């Protein structure tokens, strides 16, 4: 028989406070903070976390792809790294280099 394996149950949730994705959240936050006003940038990036866990993760799991299967602790740390990145992008990077355009 061909049994479907529940990838999420086999691996478990990501409980880490920081991992490789933390660096990605930080750099993405820097880019958003540079190109978008801080408040809308934070709202978009913070809303991505529940979207990732509640929508993208189950959708990817249907195809056997492990993505976004993380605990609340990891999601909150991702939002923290987003906020730090936005802060760096909005105030430090913008002061050093003017953005080529500004979205909001």
N, C-alpha and C positions, 0 to 999 in steps of 0.2 A: 504494500500500500504506500501511497505517496502522502505523507502527513505534512501539514503546514506547520512550520516552527514559529512560535511566538518569539521574535527577536528580542523584544523588550523584556520579556520575562527571563530570557536566558542571560541577558547582560546586566540588567538592573539599572536603576536611575543614576544619573551623574550628580553626586552630592558635593563635589569639590567646590571650594570657594574660588579658586582660580585654576585655569588650565590654558591650553593653547587658544581656546576660543576667547579667553579674557583679553589677549593681545589683539585679536581681531575686533572685539567690541571696542577696545580703546582706540585703535586706529580708525575704525569707522566713525566713532564719536568725534574724533579730531576732524575728519572730513566734513561731517554734518555740521559741527560747530563752526567751521570755517565758511561753509556755503549757506547755512540756514540760521536764522535767529535762534538763540539758545532754547527758548520755551517750546516752540514748535518742534525743534530737533529732539528735545527730550521726550516730548509727548509721543512722537512717532517711534522713537527707539524703545521707549518703555512699553508701548502697546504691542510692539513686535514680540515680546516675550510670551504673553499668553497666546498670541496667534501661533507662535512656533510650537508651543506645547499642546494646545488644544486642536489646532487645525493641521499644521504641516506634519507633525509627528505621526498622527494616525494615518494621514494620507500616504506618507512615505512607507509606513509599516506595511501597508497593503501590498507594496512591491518588494518587501523584504529589506528595505533600507532603514538603517538605524539613524535617526536624526531627531534632535530636539527632545530626546527623552531624558529630561532633567528634573531634579527636585526643586522645590521652591527656593531652597538655599542657593542653588546654582543660578537660578533665574534672577534672584535679587542681587547676587554678586555681578551678574552680567549687566544689570541696570546700573549698578554702582560704577563699573568700568565705562559704560556709555556716558554717564554723567561726568566723570573725570575727563574723558576724551572731549566731550562737548565743551567743557570749561577750558581746556588747553586750546582747542581750535578757535573758540569764540574770542578769547581774550589774548592769548599768547601768540598764536599763529597769525591771527588777523592783524595784530600790532606789528608783526615782522614783515608779513607779505599780504598785500591786499588781494582778496579773492577775485577771480576773473568774473564772477557773477554772484548774485545773492538771490536765493529762491524766495524767501519770505522776509 
